[in-house]
Amino acid sequence: MCQSFAIELLLKFFLALDHPLAKTIDDLKAAGVKLRCHKYSELYDQLTSAAKDKIANAYTTLSGKQTDATGFRHALIAQGDDPFVYWRYVYERTSGFSYFDRQAFGFITDALGKAAESERKAAPNA
């Protein structure tokens, strides 16, 4: 559950990064950024092409699987479009089993983290 939330937060990091003049959540809202959601696809689709490419490159490096921005989007959504919501309330499920691919989540989280770290290091005040 925590890893799925980390992915959501890292996507939101890139959204904020794409709007360097925004200093508050109201500034981001005024810029048309939709932060109040949990869906990976909605968050990812708001990112710039440059951010998506950096994330996809990090994913390729870490996973050894060649991908582009569209391929990363598919890998991201393959884990569930809103897994944080799903896993947060998994104890409420009344039947059946639920599984997730820990390795796939790891590659996605690590790729987003590495791309974010690279951006942070490249920032003028880092």
N, C-alpha and C positions, 0 to 999 in steps of 0.2 A: 504494500500500500504506500509506504513512504517513497519508494523508488518511482512509482507512478506519479506521485505528487511532485517529486523533484523534476521529472520531465516537464510537467506543466509549468513549474516555476522557471525552468531554464528557457522554455519557449517564451514566457513573458519577459524574461531578461532581454532576449533578442528584440522583442517588440519595443521595449523601452529604449534600447540601444539605437534602434532605427529612427528614433525621434530625439536627437540630442538636445534640442531646445526645450523639451518638456521637462519641467522640474517637479510637477505634482501630478497626481492622478487626474485632476481636472484638466490639466494641460494635455494629457494623453487622450482623454475623452474628447476634447475639443479638436484633436488631430484625427479623430475617427477611429481610434484604437479601441477595440473591444476586449477588455481584460476580464470582464465578469462572465467567464465561461470555463468549462473544464474540458471541452472537446479539443483534442489535439489538432484535428483537421482545421477547425476554425482559427485556432491560434497560429498554426503553421502557415496557413494560406494568407495571413496578414503580413508575413515577413517579406523583406525585400529579396529579390533574386540573389543578390550578393550574399546575404546571410544564409539563405538556403544552400547555396553552393559551398560555402565554408563548412557548414554542418555536414553536408554530403561528403565532402572531401575528408573530414575527420572520421566519419563513419567508414569510409573506404579504407583508410589507414588502419583503424583499430580492428575492424572485422575481417579485413582481407577480401571483402566482397565489393567489387567495383560497382559503384552506384552514382546516380546524379540526384538532383533535387527531387525529381518525381519519384525515383526509386526509394529515396529516404522517406518520403511522405507515405509510400505504400508500406514500408517496414514499420513506420511509426503507427499507422492505423491498424496494421495487422495485430498489434498488441491490444487492440480495443480502442475505440475513439474517445472513450472517457473512462479509462480503467480506474482512475482515482475514485470516482463515484461508485463504481462497481465494487472494488475491493474494500472501500471504506465501510460498506454495509454488507459485506459478504456473509456475516454471521446471521443476517436476516433471511438468507436463502433457505427455503424449506425442503428442497430436495436436490438431488444430483450432486455432482462434483464439479469443482472449478479448478482449472489449471492455467498456469501461465509459463511462458518460456523465459526462464531466468537469464539465460545467456543472451537472448535477443533483447530483453530489457536492459541488460548490462551494456551491450554495444550501443544502444540508443542513448542511454544516460551518459555513458562515457564520451560519445561523440559530441553531444550537446555541451558537456562539461569542458572538453578539450577546446572546442570552438569558442566557448565563452571565455575560457582562460586566455586564449590567444588574443581575443578582442580586448580583454582587460589589460594585458601586457602591452598592447599596441596603443592604448589610450595615452594621451599626453600627460595626464596626471597620475599614471600608474606607478 
